[in-house]
Amino acid sequence: MEKQDYSLSITVDASAQEIFNKINNVAAWWSTNFEGKSEKVNDVFTVRFGETSITIKIVELISNQKILWLVTDCYKHWLKDKKEWVDTQISWEISAIGDKTQIYFTHIGLVPGLECYNGCEDAWTYYLKESLYKLFTEGQGIPE
């Protein structure tokens, strides 16, 4: 059976550059409890949600086209394997679709069968379809 990494796409009425910049403004849509930098390759940042923390290194940036993050550390207090996300990757691919722009998001390594999958799937869906989408359409996200 083929791995089924969690993925989702959204299409918005915004330029690729605007999308690229807003995704990299992590505190505006994911968590205001943000430390570090998320602007260039090799930047490292940590987001916190109560007891949970996730540390990410930016491993690839192609301006207005692609962002690739590597989870280097995490602590998910409610899981048996509190480091379940370590070495997973979070990919953002940005492309024009007519006069709109599509974001294709994939959390590589977040697959059915992981303890976190259902809850993390729900969280990513919320952060992308609600918070990030509102950041693009209304100018303000709904970060944790």
C-alpha positions in Angstrom: 0.0 0.0 0.0 1.3 3.4 -1.0 2.0 6.0 1.7 -0.7 8.7 1.9 0.9 11.8 3.2 -1.6 14.4 4.4 -2.2 17.0 1.7 -4.6 19.7 1.0 -4.9 22.5 -1.6 -6.6 25.9 -1.4 -7.0 28.4 -4.1 -7.1 32.1 -3.4 -7.3 35.5 -5.2 -3.8 36.6 -4.3 -0.5 36.8 -6.1 2.1 34.1 -5.7 4.4 36.7 -4.0 1.8 37.6 -1.5 1.1 34.0 -0.7 4.8 33.2 -0.4 5.3 36.1 2.0 2.3 35.3 4.2 3.1 31.6 4.5 6.5 32.7 5.8 4.9 35.0 8.4 4.1 32.0 10.6 2.9 34.0 13.6 0.2 35.6 11.5 -1.6 32.3 10.8 -0.2 29.3 12.9 0.9 30.4 16.4 1.7 33.7 17.9 3.9 31.8 20.4 6.7 31.9 17.8 10.5 32.1 18.3 13.2 32.3 15.6 13.1 33.3 12.0 11.3 32.0 9.0 12.6 34.1 6.1 15.5 32.2 4.4 17.0 28.8 4.0 18.5 27.4 7.2 16.4 29.7 9.4 15.0 27.8 12.4 11.8 28.6 14.3 9.7 27.1 17.0 6.0 27.3 17.5 4.3 26.4 20.8 0.7 25.4 21.6 0.6 25.1 25.4 2.8 22.1 26.2 3.3 21.2 22.6 6.3 22.6 20.6 7.5 22.1 17.1 10.9 23.2 15.8 11.3 23.6 12.1 14.3 24.3 9.8 13.7 25.9 6.4 15.4 23.6 3.9 14.2 25.0 0.6 12.8 28.3 -0.7 12.1 29.0 -4.3 10.6 32.5 -4.4 6.9 32.6 -5.1 6.9 28.8 -5.9 8.0 26.5 -3.1 8.7 26.3 0.6 10.0 23.2 2.3 10.3 22.8 6.1 12.0 20.0 8.0 10.7 19.2 11.5 13.9 18.9 13.6 12.3 18.6 17.0 8.9 18.4 18.6 7.1 17.6 21.8 3.5 16.5 21.5 2.6 15.9 25.1 -0.6 13.9 24.4 1.1 11.2 22.2 3.0 8.1 23.2 5.7 9.0 20.8 6.1 12.7 21.7 8.5 13.2 18.9 6.3 11.7 16.2 6.8 14.6 13.7 10.6 14.6 13.9 12.1 14.2 10.4 8.8 14.8 8.7 8.7 17.6 6.0 6.1 20.2 5.3 5.9 21.3 1.7 4.2 24.3 0.2 3.9 24.5 -3.6 2.5 27.7 -5.1 1.2 27.9 -8.7 -1.1 30.1 -10.8 -4.5 28.7 -11.7 -6.1 31.1 -14.1 -6.3 34.5 -12.4 -6.0 32.9 -8.9 -3.2 31.1 -7.1 -3.2 27.6 -5.7 -1.3 26.4 -2.6 -0.7 22.7 -2.6 0.3 21.7 1.0 1.8 18.3 1.9 3.0 17.1 5.3 5.4 14.4 4.2 5.4 11.7 6.8 2.1 12.5 8.3 0.3 9.4 7.2 -2.8 7.3 8.3 -1.8 5.0 11.1 0.3 7.5 13.1 -1.2 8.2 16.5 -1.4 12.0 15.6 -2.9 11.6 12.2 -6.6 12.3 12.8 -6.0 15.2 15.2 -3.2 16.7 13.2 -5.3 16.3 10.0 -8.0 18.3 11.6 -5.6 21.0 12.9 -3.9 21.4 9.5 -7.2 21.7 7.8 -8.2 24.4 10.2 -5.0 26.3 9.9 -5.0 26.2 6.1 -8.7 26.5 5.2 -9.6 28.9 8.0 -6.6 30.8 9.5 -4.3 31.1 6.4 -7.3 31.6 4.1 -8.6 34.5 6.2 -5.1 36.0 6.2 -5.2 36.1 2.4 -8.9 37.1 2.1 -9.4 39.4 5.1 -5.9 40.4 6.0 -5.9 38.7 9.4 -5.4 35.0 10.2 -6.6 33.1 13.3 -3.3 31.9 14.9 -3.3 29.9 18.1 
